[in-house]
Amino acid sequence: MTPPKSFIAWLGLGLAALLSVLLASCGGGSTVASSGGVGTGGTGMSFGTVTGFGSVVLDGTPYNSAAPRYFAGSDLGDATPTAATAVQLGNQLRIALDAQGTPSMVLIEPELMGPVANLTPAGFSVNGVAVQVNTNPAAGPVTYYSGLTDYTGLSMGMQVEVHGASGVDANGQNYVQATLIEQLPATSTVTCITGIVSRLQAASGTFQIGATTVQLGAATSITPAGQSLADGQLVHLWSQGPPSAGGTLLAGVVRIRTLQGVGGPVQVGGLVSQLSGSRLQVAGVTVDAGAPALAAAVQGLVLGEYVVVQGQANATTGVLTASSLRAYATRPAEVELRGTITGFVSPGNFLVRGVPVDASGAGVVFNAGSAASLGNGVFVDIFGQIGSGSANVVTASRVTVLAHAPDGGTVDYQGTVSALNMANGTFTLTWQQEGATNTAQVTLAPNVAFSNGAAAQLVNGANVEIEATRGSSTAALLAYSVTFQGVGSGDGTSASTRETQGVVYNLSANTFQLNALTILINGVTPSGGALANGAKVEVAFTTSGTQNLAYAISIDH
């Protein structure tokens, strides 16, 4: 599908002429930035690291996740339509804001996609760009893993998608401090590189990013329109294929990191580089932090430090005039997950907005309810950190159990469709919770996106998972994301019957791992494709003693 022209305008001409979307509170009215920062007045943008959900939280700042349209890179292009549920913890996002400060479009933008190389205990590289991992919350968002337990699961040649903050080391070399490392299927051929342009040769149409030579071709798109490549620029590059045997990559899209054309409020999260007095760069954006109120914060900065800057962009120069500057060292962002539980196995293993959570620790503080209150469909507000033992799990420190989702709150339900009326865009969703049958009237939002299938598959009897906002009536849901499920929607409350979904890792002839669970394949033939490390799957299983026995496996697409 070709992205709409308004999206192309956003990528190529800054953030002009974007779709204006009705402001909708998400998470009980507490999730839209205000107080003069990003999210108030003018057309602007925010980009940084996803540190939570319920709406979507970027570097500690929450944004309404229900309003925008979502785009991500794929084998078809670097900005193809996707669903809100495609956003993961640790993703790097660009969020376009309309004149009311409401997100209108979101682009999921990985720094790197390609095979692991030069793997050592201290780091590795992808496409010639060095990657560092982070386990210290004071140094920035802690590296989260999807389809891997932790760093030890990486291997040479493994296809990965790396999200993170671009930095420059003491030798002037570009590197990425990873916020998310996801294993991809071995068959993946898409290549992404984010790095600093060097050795630009205009005559031959080539330049370097790290150790990779980039070749511009007749079909290469350079955005924003009217911008020219130059040494020292931070660029994001996407290609449908891998580099040639000689190490040259044919560019499909080259996007220059710039705020030129953006004349509104901006938030940027990333690593400090080119620090000189009160001028610095963060994620390739030049920042003027000369405001007297920022003098103490600027004086304490060091190169490579992760900071979050808010301010006003100059559309002509692209310079961000900072009004606030926060270093993670002074106030690290906790992971916050606010929404309904799915995939409940136990208090030590369940999902909130697709993120595995462990709330079984002795030190977990429950502000309402207890571990016994947790289950599928229960609305929770969880604070925690990326687990130190398993870096693909959030270890909860505080859990609040709400009696029901608040008005405007983001909810996630898995159930069966009935009473479908496509003319009105409505249906009834039925699901089981704590042994009781629940129903809700669902209306498809104007920006609804379908994943793992198309709108034509929305029929009576379909098993779906919806992400929606709850209206003032507890039975009314406005769905902006519909995912078709390959396994039936059970209640997940029996001692032995469970469901979960995620990315496969540590696949063997008889078992694989998923969300820190070991699943016994149990002779099941997967539907929709073959099991492979890096594949996205749904699994229905029973527990027998300490074993999790699959009885249905579906490959997601």
RODO-2510 file (C-alpha; in nm, 4 decimals, decimal comma):
residues 557
     n   res          X          Y          Z
     1     m     0,0000     0,0000     0,0000
     2     t     0,1359     0,3453    -0,0905
     3     p     0,1564     0,5867     0,2051
     4     p    -0,0871     0,8783     0,1795
     5     k     0,0392     1,2050     0,0360
     6     s     0,0053     1,3766     0,3746
     7     f     0,2523     1,1278     0,5170
     8     i     0,4961     1,1867     0,2319
     9     a     0,4611     1,5589     0,3005
    10     w     0,5484     1,5002     0,6635
    11     l     0,8599     1,3045     0,5738
    12     g     0,9684     1,5297     0,2906
    13     l     0,8602     1,8769     0,3929
    14     g     0,8867     1,8740     0,7705
    15     l     0,5461     1,8557     0,9341
    16     a     0,3329     2,0822     0,7178
    17     a    -0,0235     2,0117     0,6114
    18     l    -0,0782     1,7124     0,8408
    19     l    -0,4152     1,5623     0,9183
    20     s    -0,5778     1,7279     1,2214
    21     v    -0,7264     1,4727     1,4597
    22     l    -0,9791     1,5247     1,7365
    23     l    -0,8073     1,5403     2,0776
    24     a    -0,8991     1,2339     2,2799
    25     s    -0,7885     1,1697     2,6354
    26     c    -0,6163     0,8382     2,6856
    27     g    -0,5413     0,6780     3,0181
    28     g    -0,7947     0,8775     3,2158
    29     g    -0,6898     1,2222     3,0961
    30     s    -0,3289     1,1984     3,2155
    31     t    -0,1557     1,1096     2,8950
    32     v    -0,1402     1,4255     2,6853
    33     a     0,1662     1,6441     2,7402
    34     s     0,0857     1,9913     2,8650
    35     s     0,2264     2,2689     3,0841
    36     g     0,3866     2,4508     2,7952
    37     g     0,6020     2,1621     2,6787
    38     v     0,5598     1,9361     2,3796
    39     g     0,1924     1,8910     2,3042
    40     t     0,0818     2,2524     2,3290
    41     g     0,0382     2,4925     2,0417
    42     g     0,1592     2,4755     1,6835
    43     t     0,2590     2,1897     1,4592
    44     g     0,5539     1,9992     1,6010
    45     m     0,7100     1,6621     1,6558
    46     s     0,8618     1,4329     1,9122
    47     f     1,1119     1,1558     1,8667
    48     g     1,2877     0,9297     2,1100
    49     t     1,2505     0,5990     2,2921
    50     v     0,9285     0,4213     2,3900
    51     t     0,9476     0,3782     2,7677
    52     g     0,5882     0,2753     2,8323
    53     f     0,2307     0,2372     2,7153
    54     g    -0,1186     0,3447     2,7964
    55     s    -0,1083     0,5729     2,5603
    56     v     0,2463     0,5602     2,4240
    57     v     0,5231     0,7082     2,6409
    58     l     0,8368     0,8580     2,4847
    59     d     1,1243     0,9138     2,7274
    60     g     0,8745     0,9615     3,0102
    61     t     0,6346     1,1910     2,8172
    62     p     0,2948     1,0318     2,7383
    63     y     0,1106     1,0832     2,4092
    64     n    -0,2359     0,9799     2,2977
    65     s    -0,1943     0,6501     2,1104
    66     a    -0,5527     0,6334     1,9821
    67     a    -0,5472     0,9259     1,7379
    68     p    -0,2566     0,8759     1,4953
    69     r    -0,1982     0,6592     1,1933
    70     y     0,1027     0,4286     1,2242
    71     f     0,3785     0,3450     0,9764
    72     a     0,6819     0,1174     0,9917
    73     g     0,9515    -0,0197     0,7653
    74     s     0,8901    -0,3471     0,5856
    75     d     1,0120    -0,5349     0,2799
    76     l     0,7781    -0,3093     0,0780
    77     g     0,9096     0,0263     0,1959
    78     d     1,0459     0,2252     0,4877
    79     a     0,7018     0,3660     0,5765
    80     t     0,4191     0,1187     0,5182
    81     p     0,0913     0,1367     0,7139
    82     t     0,0792    -0,0699     1,0327
    83     a    -0,1256    -0,1017     1,3525
    84     a    -0,0675     0,0670     1,6879
    85     t     0,0147    -0,2747     1,8356
    86     a     0,3295    -0,2858     1,6202
    87     v     0,4920    -0,0361     1,8581
    88     q     0,7206    -0,2109     2,1080
    89     l     0,8997    -0,1127     2,4252
    90     g     1,2344     0,0393     2,3274
    91     n     1,1238     0,1414     1,9757
    92     q     1,2516     0,4670     1,8304
    93     l     0,9531     0,6740     1,7160
    94     r     0,8900     0,9923     1,5244
    95     i     0,5565     1,1386     1,6328
    96     a     0,4044     1,4206     1,4274
    97     l     0,1874     1,6570     1,6316
    98     d    -0,0999     1,8620     1,4961
    99     a    -0,1826     2,2203     1,5928
   100     q    -0,3525     2,1006     1,9126
   101     g    -0,0488     1,8948     2,0132
   102     t    -0,2271     1,5672     1,9347
   103     p    -0,0264     1,2931     1,7617
   104     s    -0,1420     1,2630     1,4016
   105     m     0,1138     1,0180     1,2611
   106     v     0,3737     0,7843     1,4090
   107     l     0,6731     0,6354     1,2296
   108     i     0,8535     0,3375     1,3854
   109     e     1,2141     0,3985     1,2826
   110     p     1,4844     0,1418     1,3692
   111     e     1,8452     0,2526     1,3628
   112     l     1,9774    -0,0706     1,2115
   113     m     1,8474    -0,3862     1,0414
   114     g     2,0865    -0,6545     0,9265
   115     p     2,3177    -0,9343     1,0427
   116     v     2,5199    -0,9303     1,3652
   117     a     2,8955    -0,8935     1,3057
   118     n     3,2081    -0,8419     1,5173
   119     l     3,0331    -0,9893     1,8216
   120     t     3,2314    -0,9569     2,1462
   121     p     3,1310    -0,9419     2,5141
   122     a     3,1497    -0,5624     2,4869
   123     g     2,9345    -0,5076     2,1767
   124     f     2,8825    -0,5876     1,8110
   125     s     2,8140    -0,4167     1,4800
   126     v     2,5389    -0,4190     1,2189
   127     n     2,6087    -0,2956     0,8661
   128     g     2,9396    -0,1484     0,9787
   129     v     2,7929     0,0570     1,2663
   130     a     2,8982    -0,0272     1,6230
   131     v     2,6253    -0,1195     1,8741
   132     q     2,6529    -0,0818     2,2511
   133     v     2,4042    -0,2134     2,5041
   134     n     2,2966    -0,0370     2,8220
   135     t     2,2091    -0,1924     3,1575
   136     n     2,2212     0,1306     3,3611
   137     p     1,8924     0,3307     3,3855
   138     a     2,0916     0,6456     3,4637
   139     a     2,2679     0,6196     3,1253
   140     g     1,9450     0,6083     2,9238
   141     p     1,6683     0,3585     2,8483
   142     v     1,7909     0,0092     2,9378
   143     t     1,8301    -0,2246     2,6406
   144     y     1,5201    -0,4416     2,5960
   145     y     1,5223    -0,7686     2,4000
   146     s     1,2497    -0,9193     2,1828
   147     g     1,2928    -1,2751     2,0589
   148     l     1,6016    -1,3069     2,2801
   149     t     1,6541    -1,3596     2,6520
   150     d     1,9374    -1,1098     2,6700
   151     y     2,2726    -1,0250     2,5125
   152     t     2,3969    -1,3825     2,5459
   153     g     2,1355    -1,4947     2,2932
   154     l     2,3041    -1,3060     2,0083
   155     s     2,5167    -1,4928     1,7564
   156     m     2,7239    -1,4032     1,4538
   157     g     2,5145    -1,3608     1,1395
   158     m     2,1827    -1,3432     1,3289
   159     q     1,9405    -1,1030     1,1623
   160     v     1,8391    -0,8307     1,4075
   161     e     1,6520    -0,5027     1,4240
   162     v     1,8237    -0,2510     1,6516
   163     h     1,6546     0,0585     1,7889
   164     g     1,8598     0,3076     1,9834
   165     a     2,0228     0,6456     2,0206
   166     s     2,2993     0,7470     1,7802
   167     g     2,6180     0,8798     1,9359
   168     v     2,9747     0,9722     1,8477
   169     d     3,2653     0,8168     2,0412
   170     a     3,5957     0,9777     2,1436
   171     n     3,7444     0,8829     1,8069
   172     g     3,4681     1,0527     1,6132
   173     q     3,3076     0,7219     1,5136
   174     n     2,9324     0,6793     1,5017
   175     y     2,7698     0,4158     1,7275
   176     v     2,4224     0,3203     1,8473
   177     q     2,3312     0,2767     2,2138
   178     a     2,0628     0,0115     2,1799
   179     t     1,7209     0,0535     2,3415
   180     l     1,5709    -0,2558     2,1708
   181     i     1,7331    -0,5549     2,0015
   182     e     1,4852    -0,7832     1,8250
   183     q     1,5705    -1,1083     1,6521
   184     l     1,4345    -1,1230     1,2969
   185     p     1,3755    -1,4335     1,0837
   186     a     1,6921    -1,5539     0,9107
   187     t     1,5212    -1,4904     0,5755
   188     s     1,4997    -1,1141     0,6365
   189     t     1,6698    -0,9100     0,3624
   190     v     1,5702    -0,5532     0,4523
   191     t     1,8625    -0,3316     0,5476
   192     c     1,8500    -0,0161     0,7597
   193     i     2,1391     0,2043     0,8669
   194     t     2,1356     0,5196     1,0753
   195     g     2,4629     0,7047     1,0957
   196     i     2,6789     0,9987     1,0008
   197     v     2,7573     1,0732     0,6376
   198     s     3,1276     1,0794     0,5501
   199     r     3,3380     1,0734     0,2322
   200     l     3,0530     1,2003     0,0202
   201     q     3,1370     1,1840    -0,3502
   202     a     2,8729     1,3785    -0,5408
   203     a     3,0061     1,2761    -0,8817
   204     s     2,9759     0,9024    -0,8151
   205     g     2,6761     0,9310    -0,5821
   206     t     2,8458     0,7451    -0,2965
   207     f     2,9179     0,8058     0,0706
   208     q     3,0132     0,6128     0,3836
   209     i     2,8191     0,5304     0,6987
   210     g     3,0579     0,3546     0,9318
   211     a     3,2197     0,0769     0,7312
   212     t     2,9399     0,0598     0,4716
   213     t     2,9565     0,2255     0,1305
   214     v     2,6205     0,3636     0,0183
   215     q     2,5356     0,4014    -0,3500
   216     l     2,2643     0,6410    -0,4601
   217     g     2,0625     0,5253    -0,7616
   218     a     1,8082     0,6702    -1,0004
   219     a     1,5249     0,5394    -0,7807
   220     t     1,6752     0,6618    -0,4498
   221     s     1,4499     0,9034    -0,2612
   222     i     1,6182     1,1715    -0,0490
   223     t     1,3988     1,3477     0,2061
   224     p     1,3151     1,6146     0,3067
   225     a     1,2637     1,7373    -0,0483
   226     g     1,5078     2,0094    -0,1466
   227     q     1,7717     1,9045     0,1074
   228     s     2,1221     1,8141    -0,0076
   229     l     2,3435     1,5490     0,1450
   230     a     2,6606     1,6674     0,3198
   231     d     2,9330     1,5146     0,5331
   232     g     2,8489     1,5239     0,9037
   233     q     2,4727     1,4816     0,8633
   234     l     2,2890     1,2119     1,0566
   235     v     2,0786     1,0134     0,8104
   236     h     1,8464     0,7131     0,8179
   237     l     1,8808     0,4814     0,5214
   238     w     1,6508     0,1987     0,4101
   239     s     1,7088    -0,0612     0,1387
   240     q     1,5081    -0,3613     0,0242
   241     g     1,8166    -0,5806     0,0019
   242     p     2,1477    -0,6458     0,1776
   243     p     2,4828    -0,4932     0,0776
   244     s     2,6631    -0,6480    -0,2183
   245     a     2,9501    -0,8900    -0,1735
   246     g     3,1810    -0,5907    -0,2010
   247     g     3,0041    -0,4138     0,0865
   248     t     2,8120    -0,1543    -0,1176
   249     l     2,4479    -0,0868    -0,0319
   250     l     2,2029     0,0538    -0,2883
   251     a     1,9880     0,3089    -0,1060
   252     g     1,6113     0,3068    -0,1451
   253     v     1,5339     0,5966     0,0904
   254     v     1,7757     0,8369     0,2599
   255     r     1,6117     1,0555     0,5240
   256     i     1,8189     1,3448     0,6579
   257     r     1,7630     1,4141     1,0279
   258     t     1,6592     1,7793     1,0367
   259     l     1,3993     2,0076     1,1903
   260     q     1,3966     2,2416     0,8938
   261     g     1,0327     2,2955     0,8026
   262     v     0,9186     2,2283     1,1605
   263     g     0,8012     2,5450     1,3314
   264     g     0,6384     2,4164     1,6485
   265     p     0,7161     2,2502     1,9811
   266     v     0,9617     1,9615     1,9701
   267     q     1,0911     1,6948     2,2075
   268     v     1,4126     1,5094     2,1259
   269     g     1,5616     1,2249     2,3279
   270     g     1,9113     1,0959     2,2586
   271     l     2,2853     1,1182     2,3190
   272     v     2,4806     1,4424     2,3480
   273     s     2,7409     1,5115     2,0792
   274     q     2,9276     1,8162     1,9444
   275     l     2,9060     1,9883     2,2833
   276     s     3,0457     2,3411     2,2689
   277     g     2,9373     2,5936     2,5277
   278     s     2,5580     2,6043     2,5231
   279     r     2,5350     2,4450     2,1747
   280     l     2,5106     2,0709     2,1300
   281     q     2,3597     1,8049     1,9111
   282     v     2,1073     1,5438     2,0228
   283     a     2,0135     1,2711     1,7740
   284     g     2,1515     1,4804     1,4898
   285     v     1,9493     1,7901     1,5896
   286     t     2,1344     2,1110     1,6756
   287     v     2,0200     2,2433     2,0137
   288     d     2,0611     2,5966     2,1458
   289     a     2,0528     2,5581     2,5244
   290     g     2,1552     2,9163     2,5964
   291     a     1,8521     3,0050     2,8102
   292     p     1,9751     3,1303     3,1505
   293     a     1,7523     2,8807     3,3314
   294     l     1,9413     2,5945     3,1646
   295     a     2,2939     2,7094     3,2555
   296     a     2,3383     2,4634     3,5439
   297     a     2,2045     2,1696     3,3420
   298     v     2,4310     2,2499     3,0464
   299     q     2,7370     2,2919     3,2651
   300     g     2,7017     1,9358     3,3912
   301     l     2,6636     1,7724     3,0483
   302     v     2,9174     1,5272     2,9071
   303     l     2,9510     1,3751     2,5612
   304     g     2,7476     1,0548     2,5174
   305     e     2,5026     1,1403     2,7961
   306     y     2,1351     1,0598     2,7299
   307     v     1,9176     1,3697     2,7580
   308     v     1,5621     1,4759     2,6771
   309     v     1,5262     1,8258     2,5322
   310     q     1,2033     2,0198     2,4862
   311     g     1,1723     2,3503     2,3071
   312     q     1,0757     2,5350     1,9917
   313     a     1,2086     2,4544     1,6458
   314     n     1,3183     2,7194     1,3981
   315     a     1,1675     2,6127     1,0660
   316     t     1,4330     2,7974     0,8665
   317     t     1,7515     2,6905     1,0435
   318     g     1,6334     2,3632     1,1969
   319     v     1,7817     2,4662     1,5337
   320     l     1,5909     2,3624     1,8463
   321     t     1,5842     2,6407     2,1064
   322     a     1,5606     2,4523     2,4341
   323     s     1,3205     2,5472     2,7117
   324     s     1,3992     2,2397     2,9229
   325     l     1,6761     1,9826     2,9326
   326     r     1,6671     1,6678     3,1445
   327     a     1,9526     1,4229     3,1813
   328     y     1,8622     1,0596     3,2523
   329     a     2,1380     1,0634     3,5135
   330     t     1,9277     1,3019     3,7242
   331     r     1,5889     1,1366     3,6642
   332     p     1,5806     0,8020     3,4801
   333     a     1,2493     0,7144     3,3162
   334     e     1,0811     0,4096     3,4660
   335     v     0,8885     0,1713     3,2445
   336     e     0,5139     0,2358     3,2832
   337     l     0,2538    -0,0053     3,1464
   338     r    -0,1081     0,1018     3,1826
   339     g    -0,3808    -0,1149     3,0362
   340     t    -0,5511    -0,4522     3,0480
   341     i    -0,3738    -0,7821     3,1069
   342     t    -0,3623    -1,0419     2,8288
   343     g    -0,1752    -1,3707     2,8031
   344     f    -0,2015    -1,4315     3,1771
   345     v    -0,0105    -1,7398     3,2866
   346     s     0,0728    -1,6431     3,6454
   347     p     0,1616    -1,3293     3,8466
   348     g     0,5159    -1,3938     3,7243
   349     n     0,4245    -1,4091     3,3549
   350     f     0,1599    -1,2008     3,1779
   351     l     0,1375    -0,9326     2,9104
   352     v     0,0386    -0,5678     2,9260
   353     r     0,0249    -0,4113     2,5813
   354     g     0,2304    -0,7048     2,4534
   355     v     0,5117    -0,6550     2,7069
   356     p     0,5926    -0,9546     2,9329
   357     v     0,5695    -0,8629     3,3018
   358     d     0,6853    -1,0330     3,6207
   359     a     0,4923    -0,9059     3,9244
   360     s     0,5716    -1,2016     4,1502
   361     g     0,8687    -1,0554     4,3367
   362     a     0,8622    -1,0206     4,7135
   363     g     0,9342    -0,6486     4,6872
   364     v     0,6421    -0,5608     4,4579
   365     v     0,4164    -0,2957     4,6129
   366     f     0,0454    -0,3349     4,5353
   367     n    -0,1396    -0,0055     4,5788
   368     a    -0,4718    -0,1848     4,5369
   369     g    -0,5500    -0,5531     4,5130
   370     s    -0,2787    -0,8178     4,5264
   371     a    -0,1071    -1,0735     4,3063
   372     a    -0,4229    -1,2824     4,3378
   373     s    -0,6205    -0,9992     4,1706
   374     l    -0,4282    -1,0317     3,8437
   375     g    -0,5793    -1,2057     3,5415
   376     n    -0,6842    -1,1568     3,1799
   377     g    -0,8889    -0,8392     3,1291
   378     v    -0,7835    -0,6807     3,4601
   379     f    -0,6830    -0,3143     3,4213
   380     v    -0,3507    -0,2334     3,5838
   381     d    -0,0994     0,0485     3,6128
   382     i     0,2513    -0,0959     3,6481
   383     f     0,5877     0,0684     3,7085
   384     g     0,9100    -0,1270     3,6789
   385     q     1,2424    -0,1821     3,5056
   386     i     1,3807    -0,4110     3,2373
   387     g     1,4620    -0,7337     3,4237
   388     s     1,8232    -0,7888     3,5282
   389     g     1,7996    -1,1664     3,4864
   390     s     1,5838    -1,1783     3,1719
   391     a     1,6110    -0,8563     2,9730
   392     n     1,2963    -0,9439     2,7732
   393     v     1,0716    -0,9005     3,0781
   394     v     0,9675    -0,5951     3,2803
   395     t     1,0129    -0,6599     3,6521
   396     a     0,7347    -0,4729     3,8325
   397     s     0,8083    -0,2617     4,1387
   398     r     0,4618    -0,1039     4,1837
   399     v     0,1233    -0,2355     4,0698
   400     t    -0,2133    -0,0629     4,0942
   401     v    -0,5198    -0,2753     4,0176
   402     l    -0,8221    -0,0749     3,9030
   403     a    -1,1779    -0,1987     3,9421
   404     h    -1,2419    -0,1136     3,5769
   405     a    -1,0768     0,0766     3,2948
   406     p    -1,1191     0,4543     3,3290
   407     d    -1,3120     0,6567     3,0736
   408     g    -1,0825     0,7111     2,7778
   409     g    -0,8453     0,4416     2,9032
   410     t    -0,6622     0,2152     2,6594
   411     v    -0,7824    -0,1442     2,6770
   412     d    -0,6762    -0,4647     2,5051
   413     y    -0,9279    -0,7478     2,4716
   414     q    -0,9173    -1,0839     2,2916
   415     g    -1,2513    -1,2279     2,1907
   416     t    -1,4979    -1,3348     1,9224
   417     v    -1,6856    -1,1123     1,6774
   418     s    -2,0649    -1,1246     1,6432
   419     a    -2,3482    -0,8931     1,5295
   420     l    -2,1142    -0,7402     1,2711
   421     n    -2,2464    -0,4367     1,0841
   422     m    -1,9776    -0,3197     0,8429
   423     a    -2,1994    -0,0393     0,7115
   424     n    -2,1924     0,1181     1,0567
   425     g    -1,8485    -0,0128     1,1465
   426     t    -1,9735    -0,1899     1,4586
   427     f    -1,9721    -0,5365     1,6124
   428     t    -2,0080    -0,7118     1,9452
   429     l    -1,6976    -0,8573     2,1093
   430     t    -1,7427    -1,1495     2,3493
   431     w    -1,4695    -1,2754     2,5806
   432     q    -1,4241    -1,4651     2,9034
   433     q    -1,2806    -1,3039     3,2164
   434     e    -1,2418    -1,4805     3,5478
   435     g    -1,4890    -1,7456     3,4325
   436     a    -1,7576    -1,4898     3,3393
   437     t    -1,8773    -1,3998     2,9893
   438     n    -1,8262    -1,0351     2,8957
   439     t    -1,9537    -0,8422     2,5934
   440     a    -1,8862    -0,4949     2,4589
   441     q    -2,0150    -0,2895     2,1695
   442     v    -1,7183    -0,2023     1,9450
   443     t    -1,7051     0,0826     1,6945
   444     l    -1,4200     0,0967     1,4454
   445     a    -1,2324     0,4263     1,4686
   446     p    -1,1705     0,6304     1,1502
   447     n    -0,7978     0,5485     1,1763
   448     v    -0,8484     0,1769     1,2471
   449     a    -0,5672    -0,0479     1,1233
   450     f    -0,5776    -0,4254     1,0754
   451     s    -0,2851    -0,6578     1,1357
   452     n    -0,2261    -1,0270     1,0625
   453     g    -0,5064    -0,9958     0,8087
   454     a    -0,7243    -0,7488     0,6204
   455     a    -1,0588    -0,5805     0,6821
   456     a    -1,2312    -0,8430     0,4661
   457     q    -1,1495    -1,1018     0,7326
   458     l    -1,3585    -0,9204     0,9904
   459     v    -1,6580    -1,1553     0,9922
   460     n    -1,8877    -1,3029     1,2527
   461     g    -1,7015    -1,5722     1,4437
   462     a    -1,3567    -1,4201     1,3817
   463     n    -1,1119    -1,4351     1,6721
   464     v    -0,9578    -1,0926     1,7205
   465     e    -0,7577    -0,8834     1,9607
   466     i    -0,8531    -0,5178     1,9717
   467     e    -0,6786    -0,2161     2,1154
   468     a    -0,9388     0,0451     2,1943
   469     t    -1,0358     0,3354     2,4121
   470     r    -1,3219     0,2912     2,6543
   471     g    -1,6065     0,5405     2,6327
   472     s    -1,8155     0,6792     2,9165
   473     s    -2,0274     0,3665     2,8906
   474     t    -1,8343     0,0637     3,0213
   475     a    -1,9774    -0,1397     2,7323
   476     a    -1,8617     0,0995     2,4558
   477     l    -1,5205     0,0612     2,2914
   478     l    -1,3645     0,2628     2,0075
   479     a    -1,1178     0,0284     1,8353
   480     y    -0,8209     0,1739     1,6498
   481     s    -0,6345    -0,1563     1,6105
   482     v    -0,7725    -0,5002     1,5174
   483     t    -0,5438    -0,8037     1,5063
   484     f    -0,6705    -1,1352     1,3721
   485     q    -0,5753    -1,4321     1,5863
   486     g    -0,4821    -1,7726     1,4589
   487     v    -0,5736    -1,9511     1,7812
   488     g    -0,9081    -1,9416     1,9592
   489     s    -0,9727    -1,6919     2,2356
   490     g    -0,9948    -1,8819     2,5611
   491     d    -1,0530    -1,7385     2,9042
   492     g    -0,7007    -1,8138     3,0272
   493     t    -0,8338    -1,8665     3,3780
   494     s    -0,8152    -2,2458     3,4052
   495     a    -0,5141    -2,3809     3,5933
   496     s    -0,3928    -2,5442     3,2743
   497     t    -0,5307    -2,3531     2,9732
   498     r    -0,3242    -2,0553     2,8560
   499     e    -0,2513    -1,8353     2,5544
   500     t     0,0366    -1,6030     2,4756
   501     q     0,2004    -1,4360     2,1766
   502     g     0,5407    -1,2962     2,0898
   503     v     0,8658    -1,3683     1,9065
   504     v     1,0150    -1,7199     1,8960
   505     y     1,3681    -1,7815     2,0219
   506     n     1,5866    -2,0786     2,1181
   507     l     1,3970    -2,3065     1,8793
   508     s     1,4915    -2,6753     1,8902
   509     a     1,3354    -2,9883     1,7446
   510     n     1,0961    -3,0205     2,0388
   511     t     1,0745    -2,6837     2,2156
   512     f     1,1002    -2,3084     2,1758
   513     q     1,0897    -2,0083     2,4047
   514     l     0,8354    -1,7299     2,4041
   515     n     0,8067    -1,4482     2,6594
   516     a     1,0377    -1,6289     2,9045
   517     l     0,8270    -1,9465     2,8726
   518     t     0,9541    -2,2780     2,7368
   519     i     0,6885    -2,4286     2,5083
   520     l     0,6871    -2,7987     2,4171
   521     i     0,5836    -2,8230     2,0506
   522     n     0,3995    -3,1444     2,1376
   523     g     0,3602    -3,2620     1,7768
   524     v     0,1559    -2,9564     1,6759
   525     t     0,1790    -2,8413     1,3137
   526     p     0,1757    -2,4590     1,3070
   527     s    -0,0791    -2,2819     1,0898
   528     g     0,0266    -1,9996     0,8617
   529     g     0,3863    -2,1105     0,8103
   530     a     0,6805    -2,2810     0,9751
   531     l     0,8298    -2,2152     1,3165
   532     a     1,1560    -2,0231     1,3054
   533     n     1,3609    -1,8115     1,5399
   534     g     1,2441    -1,4516     1,5043
   535     a     0,8949    -1,5480     1,3863
   536     k     0,5947    -1,3826     1,5504
   537     v     0,3535    -1,6447     1,6814
   538     e     0,0445    -1,7056     1,8912
   539     v     0,0359    -2,0168     2,1085
   540     a    -0,2432    -2,1898     2,2988
   541     f    -0,1087    -2,4373     2,5518
   542     t    -0,1832    -2,6397     2,8615
   543     t     0,0368    -2,6872     3,1634
   544     s     0,1197    -3,0279     3,3023
   545     g     0,3484    -3,0116     3,6004
   546     t     0,6330    -2,7866     3,4900
   547     q     0,5734    -2,8375     3,1167
   548     n     0,3851    -2,6054     2,8813
   549     l     0,2297    -2,8248     2,6104
   550     a     0,1229    -2,6510     2,2896
   551     y    -0,2098    -2,7507     2,1369
   552     a    -0,2303    -2,4720     1,8753
   553     i     0,0411    -2,2583     1,7149
   554     s    -0,0227    -1,9829     1,4597
   555     i     0,2387    -1,7850     1,2679
   556     d     0,1553    -1,4130     1,2474
   557     h     0,2266    -1,2113     0,9349
***
